């Protein structure tokens, strides 16, 4: 195991770090999904595909 992996393993055992890490991961996931949705809107994807992406983002947000 390399130094970074050991450090991460040690840090993730902290409740505060784990919560912060997961919160940032969720933010980045949502940001990525929204950027993808923006690209689809700009390229004039059909409304069914756009609604499907919006529903997917909504489901993700409700699950966290």
Long-range contacts (C-beta under 8 A, 24 or more apart in sequence): 26-64, 29-60, 30-57, 30-60, 30-61, 33-57, 33-60
